[in-house]
């Protein structure tokens, strides 16, 4: 009886949370997209609990782990919304929730303890998968916007604007996005007194994209040698666009191989069941199977 009441309460809470999340998503659908929007609404709802656990996590020595999560959070564009200790707290809450669910399933269905451990493991790795997905989303958006941004930057510099003035103007007039946010961070670094080369290298190191690193090295070299910035930027823009087409062709060539797994696992068995299922039931009901 107690187990049934617990399952019922869990289902009601899950329904209410899902309904609240759906309504919040509809309200924010028309608002401008920001980096902070990649943070789930549940994080905002349980922020006090997460910050409480994060305060205790600061006392735990985690050499390397905290720095790795901080770097991933910064690459995901969530530096001002999430800290490494808060992310570790989210992992702890996810493990606790999945452990409770696993124990309820084990008590109700009597499953093996290996199933319980597998469910707890899912809770442990699921936040990491979400964070990695946010990083890849930011990187993909930057790679898509970089050739056009460099092309406009080259046109602005060739029209007589300085490099930093052109970057500032483009960040003001272009649609906001991950690449614009990174160049705004570059401008903030310039405003606090960092040299151009140092600010560019810092941006490239944090974002950790080969295309942006190549662009940064070209600009740094042009700045050091006193070369004209316009032709350098134009060459880099053409090279970035060529790399973008190369990545698109590579993804198109890999698509037939990637689609084989869902075909063999999901599509083909369902097709065989639809074709052979009626034949099997007709064979059984006709009495031919008993005669054999």
Long-range contacts (C-beta under 8 A, 24 or more apart in sequence): 3-104, 3-107, 3-108, 6-104, 7-104, 7-108, 10-101, 10-104, 17-42, 32-176, 33-176, 33-177, 34-176, 35-76, 35-77, 35-78, 35-81, 35-138, 35-178, 35-181, 36-78, 36-80, 36-81, 38-76, 38-77, 38-78, 38-134, 38-137, 39-78, 39-81, 39-82, 40-130, 43-82, 43-90, 46-93, 49-89, 49-93, 50-86, 50-89, 50-90, 50-93, 51-86, 51-89, 52-89, 53-88, 53-89, 53-92, 53-93, 54-83, 54-85, 54-86, 54-88, 54-89, 55-85, 57-85, 57-88, 57-89, 57-92, 58-85, 62-88, 69-131, 71-206, 72-131, 72-132, 72-135, 73-131, 74-206, 75-135, 75-138, 75-139, 75-206, 75-207, 75-208, 76-131, 76-134, 76-135, 76-137, 76-138, 77-134, 77-138, 77-178, 77-181, 78-134, 87-127, 87-131, 90-127, 91-124, 91-127, 91-128, 94-123, 94-124, 94-126, 94-127, 95-120, 95-123, 95-124, 96-123, 97-123, 98-122, 98-123, 98-124, 99-123, 138-178, 139-207, 139-209, 141-177, 141-178, 141-179, 142-178, 142-179, 142-182, 142-207, 142-209, 142-212, 143-209, 143-211, 143-244, 143-247, 144-244, 145-177, 145-178, 145-179, 145-180, 146-179, 146-211, 146-212, 146-215, 146-240, 147-237, 147-240, 147-241, 147-244, 149-174, 149-179, 149-183, 150-215, 150-233, 150-236, 150-237, 150-240, 151-234, 151-237, 151-241, 153-233, 153-237, 154-230, 154-233, 154-234, 154-236, 154-237, 157-229, 157-230, 157-233, 158-230, 158-234, 163-196, 163-219, 163-229, 164-190, 164-196, 182-206, 182-207, 196-223, 197-223, 197-224, 211-240, 211-243, 214-239, 215-240
